[in-house]
Amino acid sequence: MAEGHDVTIFEASEIGGVWANNYHGYGVQTPSSLYEFPDAPLPKGSDYTAGTKIKEYITDYATKHGVSQNIRLARVNAIIPKDTEQGYIVAFCPDGENAKSEDFDWVICATGVYWQGDKYIPDWDGSDQFKGDKIHACDFINQSQAKGN
């Protein structure tokens, strides 16, 4: 990258993380200045903008700065310190492939506060009688999912 480091980025879903796909009508709930890159301000009027626009913005920025080519779509399963030397072994699993591992000198975890890991859907009294689909809020991505239920 620009600073002379070889960088690998693991992304579990796609560029944009939670901005790539989320609940129906999701968007920025604060002023856009809290979400913009310092060298690429969002357009005027972007406060409280739709999440899909933020996803476009992040994707465009990653492409412009050559970050996209360093992204691997894979879920990291473990980060293991090496026993005999500095560095880490990162165990990961790309979609549809067997688990793999690679050595890295440094690891930075940047999962963010809205990481979409295991989704908790509680059981409640009478839930076994419910006939509809039980889904997590972040999987409610289209209003038509609520029709007829």
Summary of the structure (lengths in Angstrom):
residues: 149
radius of gyration: 19.2
end to end distance: 49.9
largest distance: 60.0
contacts: 296
relative contact order: 0.17
helix: 22%
strand: 20%
